[in-house]
Amino acid sequence: MRLAPASDTANSRQMPLLRGAEVLSRTRDLREIFRIAAETAMDFLNGSFCLMFAVRFSPPDLTVGLLGCCVSDGADTYWDDVCDGQSWLPVDPLLADCLHTDYGHAIAHEGDTWRLAFAVGALGEARWVLEIHSPLKPRTADCQALSLFLRCFENQHQAWEYANLDTLTRLLNRKTFDDDFERLIAAAELAEQARQQSDERRTFSATITQPCWLAVADIDHFKKINDNYGHLFGDEVLLRIADLMRQSFRSHDKLFRFGGEEFVVMLRNVSEDNVQTIFDRFRMAVEVHDFPRVGQVHCSVGYARIDPRMSPAELLGRADEALYYSKQHGRNQVNGFDELIMSGKLRITTPAGQAQIQSDIDEIFL
């Protein structure tokens, strides 16, 4: 019997990583990029489960936040990204060890399990740590091969950021809006179908029947900020506003910089009773924030409920109408399109708009 050369055996062993890297190179969805990386890594090392952490270097402290986990049931592997990576915890010795070298890895034997940690990034610049639990001790060559694969993940994530994030604020950019809006429409359709089914059965599920919302936010008198303090401080205001948005909204809400001082927010599964409070919380966070040199800054917000029967342009138009009302009636306030219509504060003059509003009113009261 002729034995395969050691190099051939090593190459065949690493084929799953090569296939995973090839799939990653064709993946454009951020969640899928994380899922493919985690599942490929865990399958390669015969893991029972793995954890993906975000890393935050804030000297002298080094902390991590859980982003998601991957679990194997023996036959299939599943990725779950329910965590937001914003609950920061101190690193334990194993995670710290792998972060002290370029793209390093560390291993420890705990009971009947081998615990492995891989840093994704250069020394002092790693953005993630992948922790894998496996009943088998991996070979050094396998750990080195997996570290190379995780560089492919890092490169693909950087490519995604370059294509999808605004270069200044790191919020989603305008060209990603259409794809995310289609997903929001689909979610609104599912919620509406679930609501109708619940009405027919006289049951109610609050988790799946809540509506979706689209909001447009605009910094009040932003031109004066640029004129009086210069564009450098104007950019600082935009950066602070983006940070306040991340803090005010949920991790899975979609936040966009639409250009200049205009921002867009997409919310899923939020009740009509709570949506005004959510946007007011963001407005108030801006109002009380102390902006460098500039001092106090205000913003106005207009929002509209997502109606799957309407086009993106029509729904954006509704949110813009509500924003325009906020701007024209004192600024530093939040207004919803439906509430303005129902109270008679806003009128729609186009025949198509009037017909749609009348249809909505009939659905509510008849």
N, C-alpha and C positions, 0 to 999 in steps of 0.2 A: 504494500500500500504506500502510495506517494503522499507525503504530507505537504500541505500548502505552505509556501514560504511565509515566514512571520510577517513580512510586510503586507502580503495579500490578506492574511487574517486580520491585521490591524485595519486595513482599508475597508474590509467587509464589515468589521465591527463599527466603523464610523459612518457607514452609509446612512443610518437614520438621521444623523446630524446633517449630512449633506443634503438629504431630502428636505429636512426641516428648514435649512438655510435657503433652499430654492423656493419653498413655499413662502417663507418670510419675504423674499425679494419681490413677490407678486402681490403682497397683502397691503391694502390701503386703509383698512379700518383699524383704529387704534386698539380697540378691545381685542380684535383678532390677533394683532401683533403680540400683545401680552399673552394671550391664550396659547398661541402656537409655540412661543418661546418656552413657556412653563411646561406645557405638555410634552414637547420634544425632549427637554432636559430631563424630566422625571422618568419618561419611558426609557431613555438612554441609560440611566443609572438604576433602573429597576426600583424606582422609588415607590413608597406607599403613599406619601403625600409631600407637598412642597409649599412653601410660603414665599411670596414676593413682597419685599419691603422697599419703600422709598427711603432715601438716605438724606439727612440734613446735617451739614457741617456748620455748627455755630460755636466756634471755640469759646471756652475749652470743652464744650459738650459735643458729643456725637450721638445723635438720636436717629431712630428709624420709625416709620409709620407703615402699618400693614396695608397693602394694596389689594391683595387677593390670595386665594389658595387653590391648589390643585390636588385632587384626591383620586386615587385609583381603587376600583372595586375588584381588581384582578383581571377583568376583561377590557374595561374601558377606563379612560381618564377624563376627568371633568374639571373645568376651570370655573371658579366663582370669583367675581370681582366686586363683591358687595361692599368692601371696605373702601374708604376714601383716602387713605394714606395721610390723614391730617391729625391723627391722634399719636403724638410723638412719645416714644418710650426710650429709655437708655438702652444702649446695645449691651449684649452679654459678651463674655470673653471670646466666644467662637466667631461671632459676627465682627467683633473688633479686630481679631487676627486677620481675617480675610481682607479687611479694609486698609491694612497697614502696608500693602504692596500693590503694585500696578496689576490690575485685573487678577488679584490674588484669590486663592481658595484655602479653606481650612477644613479640617476633619476631626471629629471626636467620636469615641465609642461610648455610647450611653445605654447600659443594659444590653438588650439584644438588638439594638438599632445603631446604625452608623448615621451620624448627623453631619451634613456637609454644608458649607456656605461658600458662595461664589460672588465676588465683587464685580459689578458691571461698571467699569470705568477706571480711569487712571488714578494713581495715588493722590488722595485729597480731593478728587473730582468725581468719585463714583456716585451715581444717582440712584442705583438700586443694589439690593443684595438678594440673591436667590438662595433660599435654604431648602435642602432636600433631605428627607429621611428615608433610609434604605436598609433592608435587612442584610445586604451584602456590602462588603468593603470594596470600593471601586479601585481600579488600578490607577497608578499615577498618570499613565498615558491617557486614560479615559478622562480624568479630571482636566488635563491640559487641553484635550480636544474639546471638552465642553466649554472651557474658558474661551477658546477661539470662536465657538458657535455663538456665545453670548455677545461677542463683539459684532456679529452679524445682526443680532437683535438691537444692539445699541445704534448701529448705523442706520437700520431701518426706522427706528424711532426718531432719529435725528432728521431723516428724510421726510417723515410724516410731519414733524414740527415745522420744517422749512416750507412745506407745501400748504399747511393748514393754519398756522398761527400768525397773528399779527406780530411784526418784528419788534415793536415797541412794548406793547402791553402783555404779550404772550396769551392773549385771549384768542378765540377762534376768529379767523379773518372772514371777509365778506364772501369770498368765492366758495367757502364751505357751507354757506347758508342754505343753498337749494337742497343739497342732499339731506342735511339735518331737518329741514322743513318737511321734506317728504316723509321722514320717519315720524315727525310730530303729527302730521296729518293722519298717518296710519294708526298711531296711538290714539288719536281723537276718535277715529272711526271705530276702533275696538271698544273704547269706553262708551261710545254712543250705542253700539250694538249690545253691550253688556247691560247698559241702563234700560234699554227697551225690553230685553229678556227678563230683567229683574222686575220691571213693571208688570209684565205679563204673568209672572209667577208670584207677584206681590212679595218679592224678597228684595234685599238690597245688600250689595257688597261695596263698602266704601273704598276698598283698595283698588277696584278696577273700574268704577263708574265715575270717578271724578274727572272733570274737564281738563283740557290743556289750554295754555295761555301764551300769548305773544306780547312782549312789551318793548317799547322804544324809550330809551332814556337819553337825555341831552343835558350837557353841562350849561348852566345859565351864565350868560355874559362871558363865554369863553374867549371871544375875540378881545375883550377888554383885558383879560388876564395876559394874553400874548402881547398886546400893545403896551401894557403898563409894566410888565415884569420881564418880558422877553420869552422867546420860544423854549429856552432851556427850562424855565420854571413852568411853562405851559405843559411841556412833556412830563415834568415831575407830577403835575396834577393828574394827567392821564394815567400815569403809572399807579398813583395812589388810588384813583377811582377804580382801576382794574383790581387792585388788591382788596378794596372794600367790597367789590362785587363777589369775589371768591369767598370772602368771609360771610357775606349776607345770604348767599344762596347755597343750595345743596350741591354736593360734588357732582351729581349727575345732571344738574340743570345746565343748559347750553348757554354760554356767554360769548357774545361777539362784539368786536369793535367794527362798526360799520363804516368808519371813516371819520376823520376830524374828531369832533367831540361827541359823536353819536354812537350809542351802544344798543344792542338788542339782546333780549333775554327770552329763552324758551323754557316754559315750565310744564311738567307733566303731573297729572294726578294731584291737583290742588283744588280744594273745594271753593265754591264761590264765596263762602263766608270768610275764607282765610286769605284770598289772593290780594286784597287791598292792603291787609296788614303786612304781608310779605314785602310788597314793593315799598310801603311806607317805612319799613324797617331799614331798607337800603337807603332811602332818601334821608332818613334821620342820621344814619351812620355817616353819610357825606356831610351833613349839616354840622355835626359836632366835631368832625375831624379837623385837626390843626395842620393845614398845608404849609410846607416850608415857604417862608417869605410872603406868600399870598395870603395866608390866614384862613378865613372862612370862605368856603365854596358851596354853592347850592346846585341842585339838579332838579329837572322836571321829568315826569314819567307819564306815558300814556300806554294803556294796555287794552287788549281785546281777547275775547274768548275764541278759541279755534273752532271754526265751523268747517267740517270736511267737505261741505258742498261748495265752498268758496275757493278761489284761486289764491296763491301766495300774495299776488299783487293787491287783491282786494282786502285780505286780512292785514297786510302791512299798512294799507291805506286807512283801515279802521284804527289801528294803534297810533298811526301818525295824526289822525284827526283828534284823538284824545290827547296826544302830546301837544298839539297846536293849541288846544283849549287851555291846557295847563300853562303854556307859555303866555297866552293872551290874557289870562286872568290871575296874574300875580306871581307866576313862577314858583319854584320850590314846593311843588305839590304833585300829587298822584291822582289821575283820573282814569276811569274805565269807560270804554266806548258805550257799552250797553246801558250803564247807569246814566250817562249823559243823555242818551236818547230817551230813556224812559222818563227822566225828569224834565224833558223839554228844553234842556240847556244846549243841545246840539241837534241840528236838523240836517237830513240828507236830502240833497236837491236832485240827484240823478234818479230817473225812473227805476233803473235796475236796483239802485240802493234802497229806494222806498219800498219796492216790492219785497226785497229780502228782509228788511226790517219788519214789515207787516207780517210776513210769514213767521218770523221769530216770535212776534207778539202773540199771534194766533196760537202758536204751539205752546206758549207759556200759559195762556189764560183760557183756552178752549178745551 
